[in-house]
Amino acid sequence: MMATMVLTTLGKAVAGPVGAALGGLAGRAIDGAVFGTRTRQGPRLTELQVQLSSYGTQIPRLFGTMRVAGTVIWATDLRESATTTGGKGTGRTTRYSYSASFAVALSGRPIRGIRRIWAEGKLLRGAAGDWKTRTGFRWYPGDELQAPDPLIASIVGTHDAPAYRGIAYAVFEDLALADFGNRIPSLSFEVEADAGPVAAGAIAEALGAGAVVAEAGGPLLAGYAASGARCRDAIEALVEPLGGWYAATGDRIALRCGTGPARLLSDAVLPGDAPDWERPPAAPADVALAYHDVARDYQAGVQQVLRGGAMRRMLRIELPAAMTAQVAAGIAGDVAARAALSGEVRTVAFDWRAIDVAPGDRVMLDHADGPWRVRRTRIEAMRITLELVRIAAAVPAAPPRSGCRDWPPMSQAGRRSSCWSSCRPTAARGCRGSARSRRGPRRAGGGRRCWPATMRTGGARSARRRRRGCWGG
């Protein structure tokens, strides 16, 4: 600073403002060579502690392959690294970078591996194991033989380092935080817990720990994350959307779903004076099933079953499981069939020979189509009264290729109106658009691409005006 002041004053006295500028430049060069330049400080964090997850957070039990967020169970403070650039005669700049080491619990059940990892919704680790950001990474399967992580042991001590046996977890060592605003990002992991899809009944048996016995069959789920305050909550979240129910079998609980072996009740029906009451099926309903779509990186997907009719209601089902669109379409069809037949209830009285019929059993009646599920029993004066609910047959799943909607025929719409069907185009191969039609949907596979069509109903005159072209949605 001294040389800068002296030469600036001397230059101004000799050559005016130009001399002052030249003197200042020469003085700063001399001061930098003698005293060194002042280092400029880059942005820096003032708080290096990391906020951990709170106590009591649930750790899910994973089945199949599922995408989960995980829970931070251990972490160090942020590590600060300083890098200074520049030298003598030029300005020096110190830049600070930060990294963090932490462990994330993934599953309360052993796993087979970890595939992709996302940070803040962006891919952090690819399917081939390539990383987009510098970090060290290790994972532990969650068995009873795993040893403590060496990084955790080096920081907290060998005798105090937990091994987290029974918990599958991953460890990040010095994850660079520059891309995430110098904080630990929100992570999600694609975790493989089983070699392939798992049946819903097998998941219920594993969660029941021997107390639940499930029948064979049922849909195969690509993945499921079981969580809840109780095991019952985790099982019901899976079983209820699939239409399952429970029945007593010895000292365990039997989980049943759909059709299966049924008992014929033909020779035990009481005479005609016994009460026999019947309620017809309910009106069909539209069904919307929400699930985790495997083909879309486990994002939320919806499969719909739309039915015709003027009086329509929407039944929304949320199934917290990962599956393909074809499996979800089959489950949505089953839900729609059960919703229509669940209102078909029959109360039939039998004599003492049906005393061993219990709630949850499947039965057949010789005078009515079946099978039926026993929902409730009542024994009174040697008379056994059964309340039966119709069981819907499974709907075969077909791959959804186009979103065609079937509207009521023209006879239901009136003589002076035209009822139009619509087919909304999808990403399926070979479906480029849709064209309007009076009789039904007509795909415009060889024509131009159209906007999603909508249904419009109007008089015959307005229908003639819209005889050609596609409607925009």
C-alpha positions as CSV (number, residue, x, y, z in Angstrom):
1,M,0.0,0.0,0.0
2,M,2.9,2.4,0.7
3,A,4.4,2.2,-2.8
4,T,0.9,2.7,-4.3
5,M,0.2,5.9,-2.3
6,V,3.7,7.4,-3.0
7,L,3.8,6.7,-6.7
8,T,0.2,7.8,-7.2
9,T,0.9,11.2,-5.6
10,L,4.2,11.6,-7.5
11,G,2.6,10.8,-10.8
12,K,-0.2,13.2,-10.3
13,A,2.2,16.0,-9.5
14,V,4.3,15.4,-12.6
15,A,1.8,14.4,-15.3
16,G,-1.6,15.0,-13.8
17,P,-4.4,12.3,-13.9
18,V,-2.6,10.2,-16.4
19,G,0.5,10.2,-14.2
20,A,-1.6,9.3,-11.2
21,A,-3.0,6.2,-12.9
22,L,0.4,5.1,-14.1
23,G,1.9,5.6,-10.7
24,G,-0.9,3.6,-9.1
25,L,-0.3,0.6,-11.4
26,A,3.4,0.7,-10.7
27,G,2.8,1.0,-6.9
28,R,0.4,-1.9,-6.8
29,A,2.9,-4.1,-8.7
30,I,5.7,-3.2,-6.2
31,D,3.4,-3.8,-3.2
32,G,2.3,-7.2,-4.6
33,A,5.9,-8.2,-5.1
34,V,7.0,-7.1,-1.6
35,F,3.9,-7.8,0.6
36,G,1.8,-10.2,-1.6
37,T,-1.7,-9.6,-2.9
38,R,-4.8,-10.0,-0.6
39,T,-6.5,-13.3,-1.1
40,R,-10.2,-13.0,-2.1
41,Q,-12.5,-15.3,-0.3
42,G,-15.2,-17.3,-2.1
43,P,-18.6,-18.2,-0.7
44,R,-18.3,-20.3,2.4
45,L,-20.7,-22.1,4.7
46,T,-20.8,-21.1,8.3
47,E,-22.6,-24.2,9.7
48,L,-21.0,-27.5,9.0
49,Q,-23.3,-29.8,11.0
50,V,-25.7,-32.2,9.2
51,Q,-29.3,-32.7,10.3
52,L,-30.0,-36.4,10.8
53,S,-33.3,-38.2,10.5
54,S,-35.5,-38.2,13.6
55,Y,-35.9,-41.1,15.9
56,G,-38.8,-43.5,15.2
57,T,-38.7,-43.3,11.4
58,Q,-39.9,-46.5,9.9
59,I,-37.6,-48.6,7.8
60,P,-39.6,-50.5,5.2
61,R,-39.2,-54.2,4.4
62,L,-38.6,-54.5,0.6
63,F,-39.8,-57.3,-1.7
64,G,-38.9,-57.7,-5.3
65,T,-37.3,-54.6,-6.8
66,M,-38.5,-51.3,-5.5
67,R,-37.5,-47.6,-5.5
68,V,-37.2,-46.2,-2.0
69,A,-35.9,-43.0,-0.4
70,G,-34.1,-44.5,2.6
71,T,-33.4,-43.0,6.0
72,V,-30.1,-41.3,7.1
73,I,-28.9,-43.3,10.1
74,W,-25.3,-41.9,10.5
75,A,-23.4,-38.9,9.1
76,T,-20.4,-36.8,9.7
77,D,-20.2,-33.0,9.6
78,L,-19.6,-31.5,6.2
79,R,-15.9,-31.6,5.2
80,E,-14.5,-28.3,3.9
81,S,-11.7,-28.2,1.3
82,A,-10.0,-25.0,0.2
83,T,-8.3,-24.5,-3.1
84,T,-6.3,-21.3,-3.8
85,T,-5.5,-20.2,-7.4
86,G,-3.3,-17.3,-8.6
87,G,0.2,-16.3,-7.7
88,K,2.5,-13.3,-7.2
89,G,1.6,-10.3,-9.1
90,T,-2.0,-11.6,-9.7
91,G,-5.0,-11.8,-7.4
92,R,-5.3,-15.0,-5.4
93,T,-8.7,-16.6,-5.1
94,T,-9.6,-19.3,-2.5
95,R,-12.6,-21.5,-3.4
96,Y,-14.3,-23.8,-0.9
97,S,-15.8,-27.1,-1.7
98,Y,-17.7,-29.4,0.6
99,S,-18.3,-33.2,0.9
100,A,-20.2,-35.4,3.3
101,S,-20.0,-39.0,4.5
102,F,-23.2,-40.7,5.6
103,A,-25.1,-44.0,5.8
104,V,-28.6,-44.5,4.6
105,A,-30.9,-47.4,5.8
106,L,-32.8,-49.0,3.0
107,S,-34.6,-52.1,4.1
108,G,-35.4,-54.1,7.2
109,R,-35.1,-57.3,5.1
110,P,-32.0,-58.6,3.4
111,I,-31.4,-57.4,-0.2
112,R,-29.5,-58.7,-3.2
113,G,-28.1,-55.4,-4.6
114,I,-28.6,-51.8,-5.4
115,R,-29.1,-50.7,-9.0
116,R,-29.7,-47.1,-9.9
117,I,-29.6,-44.1,-7.6
118,W,-31.3,-40.8,-8.0
119,A,-30.3,-37.5,-6.3
120,E,-32.9,-34.7,-6.4
121,G,-34.7,-36.6,-9.1
122,K,-31.6,-36.8,-11.4
123,L,-29.7,-39.9,-12.0
124,L,-26.6,-40.1,-9.7
125,R,-25.6,-43.7,-10.5
126,G,-26.5,-45.5,-13.8
127,A,-27.5,-49.1,-14.3
128,A,-23.9,-49.9,-15.3
129,G,-22.6,-48.5,-12.0
130,D,-21.2,-45.3,-13.5
131,W,-21.3,-42.2,-11.1
132,K,-22.2,-38.7,-12.2
133,T,-20.6,-37.1,-9.1
134,R,-17.4,-38.0,-7.3
135,T,-18.0,-40.3,-4.2
136,G,-17.0,-43.4,-2.5
137,F,-19.8,-46.0,-2.1
138,R,-20.4,-49.3,-0.3
139,W,-23.6,-51.2,0.6
140,Y,-24.4,-54.0,3.1
141,P,-27.1,-56.7,2.5
142,G,-28.6,-56.6,6.0
143,D,-27.8,-60.1,7.1
144,E,-26.8,-61.1,10.6
145,L,-23.1,-61.6,9.8
146,Q,-22.2,-58.2,8.4
147,A,-19.3,-56.3,10.1
148,P,-19.2,-52.5,10.9
149,D,-18.3,-50.2,8.1
150,P,-14.6,-49.3,8.2
151,L,-15.3,-45.5,7.9
152,I,-17.8,-45.5,10.7
153,A,-15.4,-47.6,12.9
154,S,-12.5,-45.2,12.2
155,I,-14.5,-42.2,13.4
156,V,-16.5,-43.5,16.3
157,G,-14.2,-46.3,17.3
158,T,-14.0,-50.0,16.7
159,H,-15.8,-51.0,19.8
160,D,-18.6,-48.3,19.4
161,A,-19.3,-48.8,15.7
162,P,-22.6,-50.4,15.1
163,A,-22.9,-53.1,12.4
164,Y,-26.6,-52.5,11.8
165,R,-27.2,-56.3,11.5
166,G,-30.6,-57.0,10.1
167,I,-30.8,-53.7,8.2
168,A,-29.6,-53.2,4.6
169,Y,-27.9,-49.9,4.2
170,A,-25.5,-47.9,2.0
171,V,-22.5,-45.8,2.9
172,F,-21.4,-42.7,0.9
173,E,-17.9,-41.5,1.6
174,D,-16.9,-37.9,0.7
175,L,-19.9,-37.3,-1.6
176,A,-19.2,-34.0,-3.5
177,L,-22.0,-31.6,-2.7
178,A,-21.3,-28.8,-5.2
179,D,-24.0,-30.0,-7.5
180,F,-26.6,-30.1,-4.7
181,G,-26.2,-26.7,-3.1
182,N,-23.6,-27.9,-0.6
183,R,-26.1,-30.1,1.3
184,I,-26.9,-33.8,1.4
185,P,-29.4,-34.3,-1.5
186,S,-32.7,-36.2,-1.4
187,L,-31.7,-39.7,-2.5
188,S,-33.8,-42.6,-3.8
189,F,-32.5,-46.1,-4.6
190,E,-33.6,-48.9,-6.9
191,V,-33.1,-51.8,-4.5
192,E,-33.3,-55.5,-5.6
193,A,-34.5,-57.6,-2.7
194,D,-35.6,-60.7,-4.6
195,A,-34.4,-62.3,-7.8
196,G,-37.8,-61.7,-9.6
197,P,-41.4,-60.7,-9.1
198,V,-43.1,-61.8,-5.9
199,A,-46.6,-63.1,-5.4
200,A,-48.8,-61.0,-3.1
201,G,-49.5,-64.1,-1.0
202,A,-45.8,-64.7,-0.5
203,I,-45.4,-61.1,0.7
204,A,-48.3,-61.5,3.2
205,E,-46.8,-64.8,4.5
206,A,-43.4,-63.2,5.1
207,L,-44.9,-60.2,6.9
208,G,-47.1,-62.5,9.0
209,A,-44.0,-64.4,10.3
210,G,-45.8,-67.8,10.2
211,A,-49.2,-66.6,11.4
212,V,-50.6,-66.1,7.9
213,V,-51.0,-68.8,5.3
214,A,-51.8,-67.6,1.7
215,E,-53.3,-69.5,-1.1
216,A,-51.3,-70.1,-4.3
217,G,-51.9,-67.7,-7.2
218,G,-52.6,-64.0,-7.3
219,P,-50.8,-61.3,-9.2
220,L,-47.0,-61.1,-9.4
221,L,-45.7,-57.8,-8.2
222,A,-42.4,-56.4,-9.3
223,G,-41.8,-54.8,-5.9
224,Y,-43.5,-53.8,-2.7
225,A,-42.3,-51.7,0.3
226,A,-44.1,-52.8,3.4
227,S,-44.5,-50.2,6.1
228,G,-47.0,-49.3,8.8
229,A,-47.5,-49.1,12.5
230,R,-48.4,-52.8,12.6
231,C,-47.9,-55.8,10.4
232,R,-51.6,-55.8,9.9
233,D,-51.4,-52.4,8.3
234,A,-48.7,-53.4,5.9
235,I,-50.7,-56.6,4.9
236,E,-54.0,-54.8,4.5
237,A,-52.5,-52.1,2.3
238,L,-51.6,-54.9,-0.1
239,V,-54.5,-57.3,0.3
240,E,-57.5,-54.9,0.3
241,P,-57.0,-53.6,-3.2
242,L,-56.6,-57.2,-4.5
243,G,-59.9,-58.2,-2.9
244,G,-58.4,-60.7,-0.4
245,W,-60.1,-61.8,2.8
246,Y,-59.2,-63.9,5.9
247,A,-60.4,-67.2,7.2
248,A,-59.5,-69.2,10.3
249,T,-57.5,-72.4,9.7
250,G,-56.3,-74.2,12.8
251,D,-54.0,-71.9,14.8
252,R,-53.2,-69.7,11.8
253,I,-55.0,-67.3,9.5
254,A,-55.7,-68.2,5.9
255,L,-55.5,-65.5,3.3
256,R,-57.8,-66.1,0.3
257,C,-58.4,-64.2,-2.9
258,G,-60.7,-64.9,-5.8
259,T,-62.1,-68.2,-6.8
260,G,-60.9,-71.5,-5.5
261,P,-62.1,-74.8,-3.9
262,A,-65.6,-74.3,-2.6
263,R,-68.0,-76.5,-0.6
264,L,-71.3,-77.4,-2.1
265,L,-74.3,-76.7,0.1
266,S,-77.2,-78.5,-1.6
267,D,-78.7,-81.0,0.8
268,A,-78.8,-78.8,3.9
269,V,-81.2,-76.1,2.8
270,L,-84.2,-75.6,5.0
271,P,-87.8,-75.7,3.7
272,G,-89.3,-72.7,1.9
273,D,-90.5,-71.0,5.1
274,A,-86.9,-70.2,6.0
275,P,-85.7,-66.6,5.2
276,D,-84.0,-66.2,1.9
277,W,-83.1,-62.7,0.9
278,E,-81.2,-61.5,-2.2
279,R,-79.8,-58.1,-3.3
280,P,-78.9,-57.6,-7.0
281,P,-75.5,-56.6,-8.2
282,A,-74.5,-52.9,-7.9
283,A,-74.3,-50.6,-10.9
284,P,-71.0,-50.8,-12.8
285,A,-68.3,-48.2,-11.8
286,D,-65.3,-46.7,-13.4
287,V,-62.1,-47.8,-11.8
288,A,-58.8,-45.9,-11.5
289,L,-55.9,-47.9,-10.1
290,A,-52.8,-45.9,-9.0
291,Y,-49.5,-47.8,-8.8
292,H,-45.7,-47.5,-9.3
293,D,-44.9,-48.1,-13.0
294,V,-41.7,-50.0,-13.6
295,A,-41.3,-48.8,-17.1
296,R,-41.4,-45.1,-15.9
297,D,-38.7,-45.4,-13.2
298,Y,-41.3,-46.3,-10.6
299,Q,-43.2,-43.1,-11.0
300,A,-46.9,-43.0,-10.3
301,G,-49.1,-44.6,-13.0
302,V,-52.8,-45.0,-13.5
303,Q,-54.8,-47.7,-15.2
304,Q,-58.5,-47.1,-15.8
305,V,-61.5,-49.2,-16.6
306,L,-64.2,-47.1,-18.1
307,R,-67.7,-48.3,-18.5
308,G,-70.7,-46.9,-20.4
309,G,-73.9,-45.6,-19.0
310,A,-75.4,-42.3,-17.9
311,M,-75.0,-42.8,-14.2
312,R,-71.3,-43.4,-13.7
313,R,-69.2,-43.3,-10.5
314,M,-65.5,-43.4,-10.1
315,L,-63.8,-45.9,-7.7
316,R,-60.2,-44.9,-7.0
317,I,-57.7,-47.5,-5.6
318,E,-54.2,-46.8,-4.5
319,L,-51.9,-49.9,-4.5
320,P,-48.4,-49.0,-3.2
321,A,-46.6,-51.6,-5.3
322,A,-44.4,-51.7,-8.4
323,M,-45.7,-53.5,-11.4
324,T,-46.0,-53.4,-15.1
325,A,-48.9,-51.8,-17.0
326,Q,-50.3,-55.2,-18.0
327,V,-50.5,-56.5,-14.4
328,A,-52.0,-53.2,-13.3
329,A,-54.7,-53.4,-16.0
330,G,-55.6,-56.9,-14.9
331,I,-55.9,-55.8,-11.3
332,A,-58.1,-52.9,-12.3
333,G,-60.3,-55.2,-14.2
334,D,-60.7,-57.5,-11.2
335,V,-61.5,-54.5,-9.0
336,A,-64.2,-53.4,-11.5
337,A,-65.7,-56.9,-11.5
338,R,-65.7,-57.1,-7.7
339,A,-67.2,-53.6,-7.4
340,A,-70.1,-54.8,-9.6
341,L,-70.7,-58.1,-7.7
342,S,-69.9,-56.9,-4.2
343,G,-73.5,-55.6,-4.0
344,E,-74.9,-59.0,-4.8
345,V,-75.6,-60.3,-1.3
346,R,-77.7,-63.4,-0.4
347,T,-78.9,-64.6,3.0
348,V,-79.7,-68.3,3.1
349,A,-80.8,-70.5,6.0
350,F,-79.5,-74.1,6.5
351,D,-80.1,-76.8,9.1
352,W,-77.6,-78.1,11.6
353,R,-75.5,-79.9,8.9
354,A,-74.0,-76.6,7.9
355,I,-72.8,-75.7,11.5
356,D,-69.1,-76.1,10.5
357,V,-69.3,-73.4,7.8
358,A,-67.2,-70.4,9.1
359,P,-66.8,-66.9,7.9
360,G,-64.3,-66.7,5.0
361,D,-65.2,-70.1,3.5
362,R,-66.1,-70.5,-0.2
363,V,-69.4,-72.2,-0.8
364,M,-71.5,-73.2,-3.8
365,L,-75.3,-73.2,-4.1
366,D,-77.1,-75.6,-6.4
367,H,-79.8,-73.1,-7.1
368,A,-77.6,-70.1,-7.7
369,D,-74.4,-69.3,-9.6
370,G,-71.3,-69.1,-7.6
371,P,-69.0,-69.3,-5.9
372,W,-69.9,-67.3,-2.8
373,R,-67.9,-66.0,0.2
374,V,-69.4,-66.4,3.7
375,R,-69.3,-63.0,5.2
376,R,-71.2,-63.6,8.4
377,T,-72.9,-66.6,10.2
378,R,-75.6,-66.7,12.8
379,I,-76.8,-69.8,14.7
380,E,-80.2,-69.6,16.2
381,A,-82.7,-72.4,17.1
382,M,-80.8,-75.1,15.2
383,R,-80.9,-72.8,12.2
384,I,-77.7,-71.6,10.6
385,T,-78.1,-68.4,8.6
386,L,-75.3,-67.5,6.2
387,E,-74.7,-64.1,4.6
388,L,-73.1,-64.7,1.3
389,V,-71.3,-62.3,-1.1
390,R,-70.7,-63.2,-4.7
391,I,-67.0,-63.8,-5.7
392,A,-65.9,-62.3,-9.0
393,A,-63.9,-64.4,-11.4
394,A,-60.5,-63.1,-12.3
395,V,-60.3,-60.9,-15.4
396,P,-57.4,-61.9,-17.8
397,A,-54.9,-59.1,-18.2
398,A,-54.4,-57.7,-21.7
399,P,-51.7,-55.3,-22.6
400,P,-53.2,-51.8,-22.9
401,R,-52.6,-50.5,-26.5
402,S,-55.1,-47.7,-26.8
403,G,-57.4,-45.8,-24.5
404,C,-60.7,-46.7,-26.1
405,R,-63.9,-45.7,-24.4
406,D,-67.1,-47.5,-25.0
407,W,-70.1,-45.2,-24.8
408,P,-73.8,-46.3,-24.7
409,P,-75.3,-47.2,-28.1
410,M,-77.4,-44.9,-30.1
411,S,-80.6,-46.5,-28.8
412,Q,-79.9,-45.2,-25.3
413,A,-79.0,-41.7,-26.5
414,G,-82.3,-40.9,-28.2
415,R,-83.6,-40.7,-31.7
416,R,-82.5,-37.1,-32.4
417,S,-79.0,-37.5,-31.1
418,S,-75.8,-39.1,-32.2
419,C,-73.5,-40.8,-29.7
420,W,-69.9,-40.7,-30.7
421,S,-67.2,-43.1,-29.5
422,S,-63.6,-41.9,-29.0
423,C,-60.2,-43.5,-28.9
424,R,-57.5,-41.5,-27.3
425,P,-54.1,-42.2,-28.9
426,T,-51.3,-43.7,-26.8
427,A,-47.7,-44.4,-27.1
428,A,-48.4,-48.0,-28.3
429,R,-46.9,-48.9,-31.6
430,G,-49.2,-48.7,-34.6
431,C,-51.8,-46.4,-33.1
432,R,-51.2,-42.9,-34.7
433,G,-54.5,-41.3,-33.9
434,S,-58.2,-41.8,-33.8
435,A,-61.1,-40.8,-35.9
436,R,-64.7,-40.2,-34.9
437,S,-67.3,-42.8,-35.7
438,R,-71.0,-43.3,-35.0
439,R,-70.8,-47.0,-34.6
440,G,-67.5,-47.2,-32.6
441,P,-63.9,-46.1,-32.6
442,R,-62.0,-46.2,-35.9
443,R,-58.2,-46.0,-35.7
444,A,-56.5,-43.7,-38.2
445,G,-53.4,-45.8,-38.4
446,G,-52.5,-44.7,-41.9
447,G,-53.7,-41.1,-41.6
448,R,-52.4,-38.0,-39.9
449,R,-51.8,-37.7,-36.2
450,C,-54.8,-36.4,-34.3
451,W,-55.4,-34.7,-31.0
452,P,-57.0,-36.9,-28.3
453,A,-60.7,-37.2,-29.3
454,T,-63.6,-36.4,-27.0
455,M,-67.2,-37.5,-27.1
456,R,-69.8,-35.0,-28.2
457,T,-73.5,-35.5,-28.5
458,G,-75.7,-33.4,-30.6
459,G,-78.6,-33.3,-33.0
460,A,-78.6,-34.9,-36.4
461,R,-78.1,-31.5,-38.1
462,S,-75.0,-30.7,-36.0
463,A,-73.7,-34.2,-36.7
464,R,-73.9,-33.7,-40.4
465,R,-71.9,-30.5,-40.1
466,R,-69.1,-32.5,-38.3
467,R,-69.1,-35.4,-40.7
468,R,-65.4,-35.1,-41.5
469,G,-62.2,-34.6,-39.6
470,C,-61.1,-35.3,-36.1
471,W,-62.1,-33.3,-33.0
472,G,-59.4,-31.7,-30.8
473,G,-59.3,-32.6,-27.2
